[in-house]
Amino acid sequence: MTDYVKTEVVAGIMTLTLARPDKKNALSSAMYSALSDGLERAEKDPAIRVVVFQGDGDSFTAGNDLADFAAQAGKKDRGENQAGRFIRNLGKATKPLIAAVQGNAVGVGTTMLLHCDLVFLAETARLTTPFVNLALVPEAASSLLLPARIGHVRAYAMFALGEPLDAASALSCGLANAVVPVAELRSRARAAAEALTKRPPGALSHTKALMRNVEAIAAQIDRESVIFGERLQTAEAREAFTAFAERRPPDFSSAAG
Ligand code: COA
């Protein structure tokens, strides 16, 4: 159980709100678990027609909790991986997913948008996937989906150089439907969700299935997660997490592997 994810269902719309604003909504294991519980419930309950993701505070999410990564890095057996469970649930979701994103969307905060069917960005949105800076590799099938969406070179610059996309660039790359003032973000996402609740659910789920190669997505998630798990155990990754905790730039001059 966690208070850091608020789950609300009103009029066929499940809203999952990340509510850890003092840590920029960094995602702990318990938060991933709550998000998965929400997605699994939405799949089973015909009364839930749409799921909306949003975040409290000035950031959508700073991505995976880096203290959690550092703790996992020291363990041989990482136990049930809640981040992996969430990512797999995203990959196979059949209901429409909508995201309302303001401020930083780091790592999975950006890669999860590739699984959303409608994405609304506030003018403050800043999308980053700095996996290589953390000595990691892309996840959530983003190594397949991001280059397919925005082209290899832009995706590579995001993954390998950590280059951010601001809201206007993300819109022009096809990663979002609209950029709106932050004050209008939630109402815009809500209006889209309400519109979807009035559409025939069978036609919606078939349309989504036709638009996504779920098997290829699942296979890519499997490939990525093997390498991601190995990367977490490397000296490079330990240096990256320690540097974040010590608020200094990482030094990869001696770390190798
Ligand atoms: N995991 C754990 N804690 C995090 C976090 C993360 N991913 N991101 C931010 N926080 C914490 C900070 O440690 C800080 O905690 P403190 O107040 O106890 O010191 C608090 O959230 C605020 O973060 P801060 O860095 O001061 O905010 P900022 O506005 O200057 O920068 C970010 C925001 C998101 C750009 C920056 O925090 C960041 O780069 N975070 C790491 C993102 C990341 O690499 N995620 C993993 C992707 S795979």
Residues whose N, C-alpha, C, O or C-beta is under 5 A from the ligand:
A	BS01	COA	D22 K23 K24 A26 A62 G63 N64 D65 L66 A67 N104 V106 G107 V108
